[in-house]
Amino acid sequence: MTRMIIDEIAVTAMFVHETINRMLEMQSADHPIHAWRKKLSGVETRYQSIGMAVQIDAVWNSLAESEIDAILFEEVFVPKMLEQMDFSVADLENSPKFKYGGKGAQEYTRQHLLTARNG
């Protein structure tokens, strides 16, 4: 199956996939990301990275330009957003979703990433 995605989402999906690979190396064996990854093939993992990228980009795009000026997207934002994903409820058809929804991820960003930047 071929899907058309915009460049912005494709780039974010690449960051998501790279970060997932780092998480698999760094997280303890009981972290839900390991069970999630064992359920999927490499291709399915990449497709689900696209689904997570769409969610991550939506949160990023909801922030004001002044809010995101000092946040490093690839190095800080994507990993922190992946920490907010619920890997335990994902399956072959559905990529992980934010534990507390998109609004929860926005609130997390404002409370933890933006205040840390300013603190």
N, CA, C and O atoms as a Tinker XYZ file with bonds, in Angstrom:
   476  protein
     1  N      0.846000   -1.166000    0.000000    73     2
     2  CA     0.000000    0.000000    0.000000    64     1     3
     3  C      0.896000    1.235000    0.000000    63     2     4     5
     4  O      1.861000    1.307000    0.761000    81     3
     5  N      0.583000    2.182000   -0.833000    73     3     6
     6  CA     1.319000    3.425000   -0.905000    64     5     7
     7  C      0.488000    4.523000   -0.280000    63     6     8     9
     8  O     -0.697000    4.670000   -0.581000    81     7
     9  N      1.114000    5.291000    0.589000    73     7    10
    10  CA     0.448000    6.429000    1.205000    64     9    11
    11  C      1.198000    7.681000    0.806000    63    10    12    13
    12  O      2.425000    7.684000    0.713000    81    11
    13  N      0.455000    8.732000    0.572000    73    11    14
    14  CA     1.066000   10.024000    0.288000    64    13    15
    15  C      1.107000   10.819000    1.587000    63    14    16    17
    16  O      0.085000   11.002000    2.248000    81    15
    17  N      2.287000   11.284000    1.943000    73    15    18
    18  CA     2.420000   12.118000    3.132000    64    17    19
    19  C      3.229000   13.353000    2.766000    63    18    20    21
    20  O      4.047000   13.335000    1.846000    81    19
    21  N      2.985000   14.403000    3.496000    73    19    22
    22  CA     3.714000   15.634000    3.211000    64    21    23
    23  C      5.122000   15.541000    3.787000    63    22    24    25
    24  O      5.384000   14.773000    4.713000    81    23
    25  N      6.011000   16.331000    3.225000    73    23    26
    26  CA     7.417000   16.281000    3.623000    64    25    27
    27  C      7.615000   16.504000    5.111000    63    26    28    29
    28  O      8.417000   15.813000    5.741000    81    27
    29  N      6.896000   17.456000    5.678000    73    27    30
    30  CA     7.043000   17.765000    7.101000    64    29    31
    31  C      6.783000   16.527000    7.957000    63    30    32    33
    32  O      7.545000   16.236000    8.879000    81    31
    33  N      5.724000   15.811000    7.657000    73    31    34
    34  CA     5.398000   14.607000    8.427000    64    33    35
    35  C      6.431000   13.517000    8.167000    63    34    36    37
    36  O      6.804000   12.785000    9.084000    81    35
    37  N      6.893000   13.402000    6.934000    73    35    38
    38  CA     7.905000   12.391000    6.617000    64    37    39
    39  C      9.181000   12.624000    7.409000    63    38    40    41
    40  O      9.779000   11.677000    7.921000    81    39
    41  N      9.595000   13.859000    7.509000    73    39    42
    42  CA    10.809000   14.167000    8.268000    64    41    43
    43  C     10.593000   13.860000    9.748000    63    42    44    45
    44  O     11.458000   13.263000   10.390000    81    43
    45  N      9.464000   14.256000   10.284000    73    43    46
    46  CA     9.169000   13.948000   11.688000    64    45    47
    47  C      9.122000   12.442000   11.893000    63    46    48    49
    48  O      9.614000   11.950000   12.909000    81    47
    49  N      8.543000   11.699000   10.957000    73    47    50
    50  CA     8.490000   10.235000   11.065000    64    49    51
    51  C      9.890000    9.639000   11.114000    63    50    52    53
    52  O     10.128000    8.666000   11.829000    81    51
    53  N     10.816000   10.218000   10.357000    73    51    54
    54  CA    12.205000    9.741000   10.424000    64    53    55
    55  C     12.789000    9.987000   11.806000    63    54    56    57
    56  O     13.468000    9.121000   12.357000    81    55
    57  N     12.528000   11.168000   12.375000    73    55    58
    58  CA    13.003000   11.460000   13.723000    64    57    59
    59  C     12.374000   10.499000   14.732000    63    58    60    61
    60  O     13.047000   10.014000   15.642000    81    59
    61  N     11.079000   10.227000   14.564000    73    59    62
    62  CA    10.377000    9.300000   15.454000    64    61    63
    63  C     11.020000    7.923000   15.372000    63    62    64    65
    64  O     11.305000    7.312000   16.402000    81    63
    65  N     11.247000    7.435000   14.181000    73    63    66
    66  CA    11.821000    6.098000   14.007000    64    65    67
    67  C     13.224000    6.017000   14.623000    63    66    68    69
    68  O     13.554000    5.040000   15.296000    81    67
    69  N     14.031000    7.030000   14.394000    73    67    70
    70  CA    15.376000    7.052000   14.983000    64    69    71
    71  C     15.310000    7.082000   16.508000    63    70    72    73
    72  O     16.077000    6.394000   17.181000    81    71
    73  N     14.397000    7.875000   17.044000    73    71    74
    74  CA    14.261000    7.980000   18.501000    64    73    75
    75  C     13.754000    6.677000   19.090000    63    74    76    77
    76  O     14.193000    6.276000   20.168000    81    75
    77  N     12.848000    6.018000   18.410000    73    75    78
    78  CA    12.364000    4.717000   18.877000    64    77    79
    79  C     13.521000    3.725000   18.961000    63    78    80    81
    80  O     13.630000    2.978000   19.933000    81    79
    81  N     14.370000    3.714000   17.964000    73    79    82
    82  CA    15.523000    2.812000   17.998000    64    81    83
    83  C     16.430000    3.109000   19.184000    63    82    84    85
    84  O     16.951000    2.185000   19.807000    81    83
    85  N     16.624000    4.386000   19.504000    73    83    86
    86  CA    17.417000    4.743000   20.690000    64    85    87
    87  C     16.701000    4.311000   21.963000    63    86    88    89
    88  O     17.332000    3.811000   22.894000    81    87
    89  N     15.384000    4.503000   22.005000    73    87    90
    90  CA    14.618000    4.099000   23.183000    64    89    91
    91  C     14.714000    2.596000   23.404000    63    90    92    93
    92  O     14.824000    2.138000   24.541000    81    91
    93  N     14.673000    1.831000   22.322000    73    91    94
    94  CA    14.778000    0.367000   22.447000    64    93    95
    95  C     16.112000   -0.036000   23.055000    63    94    96    97
    96  O     16.189000   -1.031000   23.775000    81    95
    97  N     17.146000    0.715000   22.776000    73    95    98
    98  CA    18.461000    0.431000   23.348000    64    97    99
    99  C     18.560000    0.875000   24.797000    63    98   100   101
   100  O     19.261000    0.247000   25.591000    81    99
   101  N     17.864000    1.952000   25.152000    73    99   102
   102  CA    18.065000    2.573000   26.460000    64   101   103
   103  C     17.023000    2.192000   27.515000    63   102   104   105
   104  O     17.332000    2.179000   28.707000    81   103
   105  N     15.809000    1.886000   27.096000    73   103   106
   106  CA    14.744000    1.595000   28.061000    64   105   107
   107  C     14.878000    0.178000   28.612000    63   106   108   109
   108  O     15.361000   -0.724000   27.927000    81   107
   109  N     14.449000    0.000000   29.839000    73   107   110
   110  CA    14.492000   -1.324000   30.451000    64   109   111
   111  C     13.596000   -2.294000   29.684000    63   110   112   113
   112  O     12.672000   -1.879000   28.984000    81   111
   113  N     13.874000   -3.562000   29.821000    73   111   114
   114  CA    13.159000   -4.603000   29.070000    64   113   115
   115  C     11.659000   -4.612000   29.352000    63   114   116   117
   116  O     10.884000   -5.100000   28.529000    81   115
   117  N     11.236000   -4.084000   30.496000    73   115   118
   118  CA     9.808000   -4.089000   30.817000    64   117   119
   119  C      9.070000   -2.848000   30.313000    63   118   120   121
   120  O      7.864000   -2.720000   30.522000    81   119
   121  N      9.775000   -1.943000   29.660000    73   119   122
   122  CA     9.112000   -0.760000   29.092000    64   121   123
   123  C      8.190000   -1.223000   27.966000    63   122   124   125
   124  O      8.581000   -2.076000   27.170000    81   123
   125  N      6.974000   -0.681000   27.882000    73   123   126
   126  CA     6.000000   -1.105000   26.858000    64   125   127
   127  C      6.495000   -0.982000   25.415000    63   126   128   129
   128  O      5.954000   -1.645000   24.530000    81   127
   129  N      7.494000   -0.165000   25.159000    73   127   130
   130  CA     7.980000   -0.016000   23.791000    64   129   131
   131  C      8.550000   -1.329000   23.252000    63   130   132   133
   132  O      8.484000   -1.587000   22.050000    81   131
   133  N      9.104000   -2.149000   24.127000    73   131   134
   134  CA     9.673000   -3.426000   23.690000    64   133   135
   135  C      8.583000   -4.403000   23.247000    63   134   136   137
   136  O      8.719000   -5.053000   22.211000    81   135
   137  N      7.509000   -4.509000   24.024000    73   135   138
   138  CA     6.399000   -5.392000   23.643000    64   137   139
   139  C      5.750000   -4.891000   22.358000    63   138   140   141
   140  O      5.386000   -5.688000   21.493000    81   139
   141  N      5.603000   -3.568000   22.229000    73   139   142
   142  CA     5.036000   -2.975000   21.013000    64   141   143
   143  C      5.881000   -3.347000   19.814000    63   142   144   145
   144  O      5.348000   -3.774000   18.791000    81   143
   145  N      7.186000   -3.193000   19.923000    73   143   146
   146  CA     8.077000   -3.453000   18.790000    64   145   147
   147  C      8.078000   -4.928000   18.400000    63   146   148   149
   148  O      8.195000   -5.256000   17.219000    81   147
   149  N      7.949000   -5.809000   19.373000    73   147   150
   150  CA     7.937000   -7.247000   19.078000    64   149   151
   151  C      6.704000   -7.660000   18.277000    63   150   152   153
   152  O      6.740000   -8.661000   17.560000    81   151
   153  N      5.619000   -6.903000   18.390000    73   151   154
   154  CA     4.385000   -7.200000   17.651000    64   153   155
   155  C      4.479000   -6.824000   16.175000    63   154   156   157
   156  O      3.693000   -7.313000   15.363000    81   155
   157  N      5.430000   -5.962000   15.819000    73   155   158
   158  CA     5.443000   -5.348000   14.493000    64   157   159
   159  C      6.646000   -5.762000   13.659000    63   158   160   161
   160  O      7.715000   -6.074000   14.184000    81   159
   161  N      6.445000   -5.756000   12.364000    73   159   162
   162  CA     7.578000   -5.910000   11.443000    64   161   163
   163  C      8.263000   -4.554000   11.309000    63   162   164   165
   164  O      7.761000   -3.550000   11.814000    81   163
   165  N      9.390000   -4.524000   10.641000    73   163   166
   166  CA    10.084000   -3.260000   10.401000    64   165   167
   167  C      9.236000   -2.290000    9.614000    63   166   168   169
   168  O      9.227000   -1.093000    9.902000    81   167
   169  N      8.519000   -2.793000    8.616000    73   167   170
   170  CA     7.659000   -1.932000    7.799000    64   169   171
   171  C      6.519000   -1.374000    8.646000    63   170   172   173
   172  O      6.215000   -0.185000    8.558000    81   171
   173  N      5.887000   -2.210000    9.462000    73   171   174
   174  CA     4.791000   -1.739000   10.316000    64   173   175
   175  C      5.283000   -0.696000   11.309000    63   174   176   177
   176  O      4.571000    0.261000   11.612000    81   175
   177  N      6.502000   -0.878000   11.818000    73   175   178
   178  CA     7.079000    0.105000   12.735000    64   177   179
   179  C      7.215000    1.452000   12.044000    63   178   180   181
   180  O      6.917000    2.491000   12.635000    81   179
   181  N      7.663000    1.436000   10.794000    73   179   182
   182  CA     7.807000    2.696000   10.056000    64   181   183
   183  C      6.452000    3.354000    9.807000    63   182   184   185
   184  O      6.318000    4.568000    9.961000    81   183
   185  N      5.452000    2.567000    9.424000    73   183   186
   186  CA     4.120000    3.136000    9.221000    64   185   187
   187  C      3.559000    3.721000   10.517000    63   186   188   189
   188  O      2.929000    4.778000   10.508000    81   187
   189  N      3.791000    3.033000   11.615000    73   187   190
   190  CA     3.298000    3.563000   12.882000    64   189   191
   191  C      4.081000    4.805000   13.302000    63   190   192   193
   192  O      3.554000    5.660000   14.013000    81   191
   193  N      5.330000    4.907000   12.867000    73   191   194
   194  CA     6.098000    6.130000   13.107000    64   193   195
   195  C      5.427000    7.314000   12.419000    63   194   196   197
   196  O      5.447000    8.431000   12.935000    81   195
   197  N      4.838000    7.067000   11.263000    73   195   198
   198  CA     4.103000    8.126000   10.569000    64   197   199
   199  C      2.898000    8.563000   11.399000    63   198   200   201
   200  O      2.644000    9.758000   11.547000    81   199
   201  N      2.159000    7.598000   11.939000    73   199   202
   202  CA     1.001000    7.928000   12.774000    64   201   203
   203  C      1.388000    8.744000   13.996000    63   202   204   205
   204  O      0.677000    9.673000   14.378000    81   203
   205  N      2.514000    8.399000   14.610000    73   203   206
   206  CA     2.971000    9.170000   15.762000    64   205   207
   207  C      3.458000   10.549000   15.328000    63   206   208   209
   208  O      3.264000   11.532000   16.044000    81   207
   209  N      4.093000   10.622000   14.152000    73   207   210
   210  CA     4.587000   11.905000   13.633000    64   209   211
   211  C      3.439000   12.875000   13.411000    63   210   212   213
   212  O      3.569000   14.064000   13.702000    81   211
   213  N      2.322000   12.386000   12.902000    73   211   214
   214  CA     1.156000   13.249000   12.684000    64   213   215
   215  C      0.723000   13.884000   14.007000    63   214   216   217
   216  O      0.435000   15.079000   14.066000    81   215
   217  N      0.680000   13.078000   15.058000    73   215   218
   218  CA     0.274000   13.579000   16.371000    64   217   219
   219  C      1.286000   14.584000   16.923000    63   218   220   221
   220  O      0.913000   15.631000   17.451000    81   219
   221  N      2.569000   14.248000   16.793000    73   219   222
   222  CA     3.632000   15.116000   17.301000    64   221   223
   223  C      3.636000   16.448000   16.562000    63   222   224   225
   224  O      3.755000   17.505000   17.181000    81   223
   225  N      3.508000   16.396000   15.250000    73   223   226
   226  CA     3.463000   17.639000   14.473000    64   225   227
   227  C      2.255000   18.488000   14.852000    63   226   228   229
   228  O      2.345000   19.716000   14.865000    81   227
   229  N      1.138000   17.859000   15.157000    73   227   230
   230  CA    -0.058000   18.620000   15.546000    64   229   231
   231  C      0.201000   19.396000   16.834000    63   230   232   233
   232  O     -0.219000   20.546000   16.961000    81   231
   233  N      0.884000   18.777000   17.782000    73   231   234
   234  CA     1.206000   19.483000   19.026000    64   233   235
   235  C      2.188000   20.618000   18.734000    63   234   236   237
   236  O      1.999000   21.745000   19.191000    81   235
   237  N      3.229000   20.312000   17.973000    73   235   238
   238  CA     4.231000   21.331000   17.631000    64   237   239
   239  C      3.577000   22.530000   16.934000    63   238   240   241
   240  O      3.855000   23.684000   17.260000    81   239
   241  N      2.715000   22.234000   15.982000    73   239   242
   242  CA     2.068000   23.296000   15.213000    64   241   243
   243  C      1.041000   24.083000   16.021000    63   242   244   245
   244  O      0.625000   25.165000   15.606000    81   243
   245  N      0.629000   23.551000   17.169000    73   243   246
   246  CA    -0.321000   24.264000   18.024000    64   245   247
   247  C      0.374000   25.308000   18.894000    63   246   248   249
   248  O     -0.286000   26.150000   19.503000    81   247
   249  N      1.695000   25.255000   18.954000    73   247   250
   250  CA     2.450000   26.186000   19.786000    64   249   251
   251  C      2.761000   27.467000   19.015000    63   250   252   253
   252  O      2.929000   27.449000   17.795000    81   251
   253  N      2.831000   28.547000   19.727000    73   251   254
   254  CA     3.182000   29.829000   19.112000    64   253   255
   255  C      4.661000   29.824000   18.743000    63   254   256   257
   256  O      5.468000   29.150000   19.383000    81   255
   257  N      4.999000   30.562000   17.733000    73   255   258
   258  CA     6.398000   30.666000   17.288000    64   257   259
   259  C      7.312000   31.060000   18.447000    63   258   260   261
   260  O      8.414000   30.529000   18.581000    81   259
   261  N      6.857000   31.980000   19.274000    73   259   262
   262  CA     7.665000   32.418000   20.411000    64   261   263
   263  C      7.879000   31.303000   21.433000    63   262   264   265
   264  O      8.873000   31.313000   22.159000    81   263
   265  N      6.957000   30.343000   21.495000    73   263   266
   266  CA     7.091000   29.239000   22.440000    64   265   267
   267  C      8.127000   28.219000   21.977000    63   266   268   269
   268  O      8.818000   27.618000   22.799000    81   267
   269  N      8.237000   28.024000   20.681000    73   267   270
   270  CA     9.087000   26.944000   20.183000    64   269   271
   271  C     10.488000   27.389000   19.776000    63   270   272   273
   272  O     11.316000   26.564000   19.388000    81   271
   273  N     10.751000   28.680000   19.862000    73   271   274
   274  CA    12.039000   29.212000   19.429000    64   273   275
   275  C     13.240000   28.472000   20.033000    63   274   276   277
   276  O     14.205000   28.184000   19.325000    81   275
   277  N     13.189000   28.168000   21.305000    73   275   278
   278  CA    14.354000   27.607000   21.973000    64   277   279
   279  C     14.264000   26.094000   22.197000    63   278   280   281
   280  O     15.137000   25.525000   22.853000    81   279
   281  N     13.245000   25.439000   21.677000    73   279   282
   282  CA    13.113000   23.992000   21.858000    64   281   283
   283  C     13.700000   23.287000   20.640000    63   282   284   285
   284  O     13.294000   23.551000   19.508000    81   283
   285  N     14.630000   22.411000   20.868000    73   283   286
   286  CA    15.209000   21.629000   19.779000    64   285   287
   287  C     14.226000   20.524000   19.405000    63   286   288   289
   288  O     13.924000   19.655000   20.222000    81   287
   289  N     13.738000   20.559000   18.194000    73   287   290
   290  CA    12.688000   19.642000   17.765000    64   289   291
   291  C     13.140000   18.189000   17.820000    63   290   292   293
   292  O     12.531000   17.376000   18.515000    81   291
   293  N     14.198000   17.860000   17.095000    73   291   294
   294  CA    14.634000   16.466000   16.994000    64   293   295
   295  C     15.212000   15.941000   18.306000    63   294   296   297
   296  O     14.912000   14.820000   18.715000    81   295
   297  N     16.029000   16.740000   18.955000    73   295   298
   298  CA    16.764000   16.265000   20.125000    64   297   299
   299  C     15.955000   16.287000   21.416000    63   298   300   301
   300  O     16.217000   15.490000   22.316000    81   299
   301  N     14.977000   17.184000   21.523000    73   299   302
   302  CA    14.221000   17.331000   22.769000    64   301   303
   303  C     12.737000   17.035000   22.573000    63   302   304   305
   304  O     12.168000   16.197000   23.272000    81   303
   305  N     12.120000   17.720000   21.631000    73   303   306
   306  CA    10.670000   17.634000   21.506000    64   305   307
   307  C     10.190000   16.236000   21.123000    63   306   308   309
   308  O      9.309000   15.682000   21.781000    81   307
   309  N     10.757000   15.665000   20.071000    73   307   310
   310  CA    10.305000   14.335000   19.633000    64   309   311
   311  C     10.489000   13.291000   20.740000    63   310   312   313
   312  O      9.547000   12.549000   21.021000    81   311
   313  N     11.671000   13.201000   21.386000    73   311   314
   314  CA    11.793000   12.211000   22.467000    64   313   315
   315  C     10.804000   12.432000   23.612000    63   314   316   317
   316  O     10.249000   11.471000   24.144000    81   315
   317  N     10.583000   13.681000   23.988000    73   315   318
   318  CA     9.630000   13.950000   25.080000    64   317   319
   319  C      8.205000   13.588000   24.677000    63   318   320   321
   320  O      7.432000   13.100000   25.502000    81   319
   321  N      7.854000   13.821000   23.423000    73   319   322
   322  CA     6.522000   13.443000   22.962000    64   321   323
   323  C      6.369000   11.924000   22.903000    63   322   324   325
   324  O      5.294000   11.399000   23.193000    81   323
   325  N      7.423000   11.222000   22.533000    73   323   326
   326  CA     7.344000    9.754000   22.520000    64   325   327
   327  C      7.188000    9.203000   23.934000    63   326   328   329
   328  O      6.559000    8.163000   24.129000    81   327
   329  N      7.754000    9.890000   24.914000    73   327   330
   330  CA     7.553000    9.472000   26.308000    64   329   331
   331  C      6.088000    9.608000   26.707000    63   330   332   333
   332  O      5.634000    8.935000   27.633000    81   331
   333  N      5.356000   10.461000   26.026000    73   331   334
   334  CA     3.938000   10.673000   26.326000    64   333   335
   335  C      3.016000    9.700000   25.580000    63   334   336   337
   336  O      1.801000    9.721000   25.774000    81   335
   337  N      3.596000    8.852000   24.733000    73   335   338
   338  CA     2.809000    7.885000   23.967000    64   337   339
   339  C      2.519000    6.646000   24.810000    63   338   340   341
   340  O      3.339000    6.226000   25.626000    81   339
   341  N      1.352000    6.079000   24.600000    73   339   342
   342  CA     0.967000    4.838000   25.271000    64   341   343
   343  C      1.200000    3.684000   24.310000    63   342   344   345
   344  O      0.336000    3.364000   23.494000    81   343
   345  N      2.364000    3.062000   24.407000    73   343   346
   346  CA     2.730000    1.955000   23.531000    64   345   347
   347  C      1.975000    0.681000   23.889000    63   346   348   349
   348  O      1.849000   -0.218000   23.058000    81   347
   349  N      1.474000    0.595000   25.114000    73   347   350
   350  CA     0.832000   -0.651000   25.561000    64   349   351
   351  C     -0.518000   -0.902000   24.908000    63   350   352   353
   352  O     -0.968000   -2.047000   24.870000    81   351
   353  N     -1.176000    0.124000   24.395000    73   351   354
   354  CA    -2.496000   -0.068000   23.796000    64   353   355
   355  C     -2.456000   -0.117000   22.269000    63   354   356   357
   356  O     -3.484000   -0.342000   21.631000    81   355
   357  N     -1.287000    0.089000   21.684000    73   355   358
   358  CA    -1.173000    0.049000   20.223000    64   357   359
   359  C     -1.271000   -1.399000   19.747000    63   358   360   361
   360  O     -0.948000   -2.333000   20.481000    81   359
   361  N     -1.721000   -1.563000   18.512000    73   359   362
   362  CA    -1.787000   -2.891000   17.910000    64   361   363
   363  C     -1.343000   -2.781000   16.456000    63   362   364   365
   364  O     -0.828000   -1.744000   16.039000    81   363
   365  N     -1.540000   -3.835000   15.693000    73   363   366
   366  CA    -1.079000   -3.836000   14.307000    64   365   367
   367  C     -1.755000   -2.769000   13.449000    63   366   368   369
   368  O     -1.171000   -2.296000   12.474000    81   367
   369  N     -2.949000   -2.398000   13.796000    73   367   370
   370  CA    -3.713000   -1.442000   12.998000    64   369   371
   371  C     -3.595000   -0.001000   13.479000    63   370   372   373
   372  O     -3.834000    0.931000   12.711000    81   371
   373  N     -3.231000    0.187000   14.731000    73   371   374
   374  CA    -3.258000    1.517000   15.339000    64   373   375
   375  C     -1.932000    1.854000   15.988000    63   374   376   377
   376  O     -1.428000    1.101000   16.821000    81   375
   377  N     -1.377000    2.975000   15.608000    73   375   378
   378  CA    -0.125000    3.409000   16.219000    64   377   379
   379  C     -0.389000    3.899000   17.637000    63   378   380   381
   380  O     -1.523000    4.233000   17.980000    81   379
   381  N      0.653000    3.941000   18.456000    73   379   382
   382  CA     0.486000    4.489000   19.807000    64   381   383
   383  C     -0.090000    5.895000   19.753000    63   382   384   385
   384  O      0.155000    6.650000   18.812000    81   383
   385  N     -0.843000    6.222000   20.760000    73   383   386
   386  CA    -1.465000    7.545000   20.883000    64   385   387
   387  C     -0.958000    8.191000   22.171000    63   386   388   389
   388  O     -0.436000    7.510000   23.054000    81   387
   389  N     -1.119000    9.515000   22.268000    73   387   390
   390  CA    -0.754000   10.191000   23.498000    64   389   391
   391  C     -1.595000    9.650000   24.650000    63   390   392   393
   392  O     -2.803000    9.460000   24.506000    81   391
   393  N     -0.958000    9.405000   25.788000    73   391   394
   394  CA    -1.648000    8.871000   26.965000    64   393   395
   395  C     -2.827000    9.742000   27.373000    63   394   396   397
   396  O     -3.871000    9.237000   27.787000    81   395
   397  N     -2.654000   11.039000   27.255000    73   395   398
   398  CA    -3.685000   11.967000   27.705000    64   397   399
   399  C     -4.233000   12.793000   26.555000    63   398   400   401
   400  O     -4.717000   13.906000   26.760000    81   399
   401  N     -4.159000   12.255000   25.349000    73   399   402
   402  CA    -4.682000   12.933000   24.166000    64   401   403
   403  C     -3.795000   14.089000   23.726000    63   402   404   405
   404  O     -2.812000   14.428000   24.385000    81   403
   405  N     -4.162000   14.677000   22.610000    73   403   406
   406  CA    -3.400000   15.790000   22.059000    64   405   407
   407  C     -3.366000   16.994000   22.985000    63   406   408   409
   408  O     -2.336000   17.655000   23.118000    81   407
   409  N     -4.498000   17.278000   23.627000    73   407   410
   410  CA    -4.548000   18.408000   24.565000    64   409   411
   411  C     -3.629000   18.153000   25.753000    63   410   412   413
   412  O     -2.973000   19.070000   26.246000    81   411
   413  N     -3.584000   16.907000   26.210000    73   411   414
   414  CA    -2.683000   16.556000   27.303000    64   413   415
   415  C     -1.224000   16.729000   26.912000    63   414   416   417
   416  O     -0.409000   17.169000   27.723000    81   415
   417  N     -0.892000   16.384000   25.675000    73   415   418
   418  CA     0.483000   16.557000   25.188000    64   417   419
   419  C      0.823000   18.036000   25.072000    63   418   420   421
   420  O      1.950000   18.439000   25.362000    81   419
   421  N     -0.139000   18.846000   24.651000    73   419   422
   422  CA     0.089000   20.295000   24.596000    64   421   423
   423  C      0.340000   20.848000   25.994000    63   422   424   425
   424  O      1.248000   21.653000   26.201000    81   423
   425  N     -0.466000   20.413000   26.937000    73   423   426
   426  CA    -0.318000   20.888000   28.315000    64   425   427
   427  C      1.025000   20.430000   28.891000    63   426   428   429
   428  O      1.711000   21.198000   29.565000    81   427
   429  N      1.391000   19.181000   28.624000    73   427   430
   430  CA     2.695000   18.681000   29.081000    64   429   431
   431  C      3.817000   19.559000   28.526000    63   430   432   433
   432  O      4.741000   19.930000   29.249000    81   431
   433  N      3.726000   19.884000   27.244000    73   431   434
   434  CA     4.742000   20.719000   26.611000    64   433   435
   435  C      4.835000   22.067000   27.301000    63   434   436   437
   436  O      5.929000   22.539000   27.613000    81   435
   437  N      3.706000   22.676000   27.536000    73   435   438
   438  CA     3.716000   24.010000   28.153000    64   437   439
   439  C      4.224000   23.952000   29.595000    63   438   440   441
   440  O      4.936000   24.856000   30.032000    81   439
   441  N      3.870000   22.910000   30.331000    73   439   442
   442  CA     4.272000   22.819000   31.739000    64   441   443
   443  C      5.712000   22.368000   31.911000    63   442   444   445
   444  O      6.403000   22.839000   32.815000    81   443
   445  N      6.175000   21.464000   31.062000    73   443   446
   446  CA     7.488000   20.856000   31.296000    64   445   447
   447  C      8.577000   21.334000   30.352000    63   446   448   449
   448  O      9.701000   21.590000   30.783000    81   447
   449  N      8.267000   21.456000   29.102000    73   447   450
   450  CA     9.312000   21.856000   28.150000    64   449   451
   451  C      9.501000   23.363000   28.120000    63   450   452   453
   452  O     10.632000   23.847000   28.108000    81   451
   453  N      8.409000   24.103000   28.107000    73   451   454
   454  CA     8.534000   25.552000   28.029000    64   453   455
   455  C      8.987000   26.154000   29.345000    63   454   456   457
   456  O      9.777000   27.098000   29.345000    81   455
   457  N      8.508000   25.631000   30.471000    73   455   458
   458  CA     8.948000   26.161000   31.754000    64   457   459
   459  C     10.391000   25.779000   32.045000    63   458   460   461
   460  O     11.123000   26.557000   32.656000    81   459
   461  N     10.811000   24.592000   31.616000    73   459   462
   462  CA    12.213000   24.181000   31.798000    64   461   463
   463  C     13.129000   25.096000   30.992000    63   462   464   465
   464  O     14.219000   25.453000   31.438000    81   463
   465  N     12.681000   25.461000   29.829000    73   463   466
   466  CA    13.467000   26.350000   28.970000    64   465   467
   467  C     13.633000   27.715000   29.625000    63   466   468   469
   468  O     14.688000   28.342000   29.528000    81   467
   469  N     12.574000   28.165000   30.292000    73   467   470
   470  CA    12.606000   29.493000   30.885000    64   469   471
   471  C     13.140000   29.500000   32.313000    63   470   472   473
   472  O     13.431000   30.556000   32.875000    81   471
   473  N     13.265000   28.313000   32.887000    73   471   474
   474  CA    13.672000   28.233000   34.291000    64   473   475
   475  C     15.101000   28.130000   34.412000    63   474   476
   476  O     15.622000   28.052000   35.524000    81   475
